[in-house]
Amino acid sequence: MACVPEFQHQPVETRNLSDTIREATGVDVGPFFEQWILKPGRKRKPEDEQDLLQRLIGMAQDRPMIAVGALIGAIFLAIRNPALTAVVVKAFLDPKPRPSKKA
């Protein structure tokens, strides 16, 4: 399996994947990761997220090898970080949103 030599044989974090995708594709996926992975709770797609989604789909169609590399990286991240994977899966499968905590 090909990998980024900088991260070979060591754990990686979500920001490592986000930075690597940005460097390889020029697409800043930081806001997407921030909203969908790093912040707790069920999310709704705002209108501006549709634009990011369309750009990611377009990138995958235009540059399939880079898209495959990003997918392999995401799978590797999921395998190496089962706790993060469990949180992401639970967030997508949780039928009701969590109540927000009021200070």
Phi, psi and omega in degrees: 000132178284146177211169175282119185307327180301330184252006184296133176064033176208157179293150177238163178245165181304319181296330176297316178296314179300314179296319180294319177297316180298316180295322183282328188245340185083001180263123179278104180265007179306311179298323178297312180297319180300313183286316190265340184241315188276331179266137181286161175100163179281138185248155171244145181282114171286167183302321182291337176290331177301320179298316179297317179299316179297321178294320178295319178295317178299319178296319180295324179286321182283325184229073186297328181293322177292319179298318178296318177299318178295321178296316178298319177298318179295319178295316179299316178299318180295320180291319183284341182231073184298329180294317178296317179299317180297319179296316181296314180297316179298320180297322180282332184264346181295118186288336180236142180291151178284142177290143179283144180276131179257137181279000000 
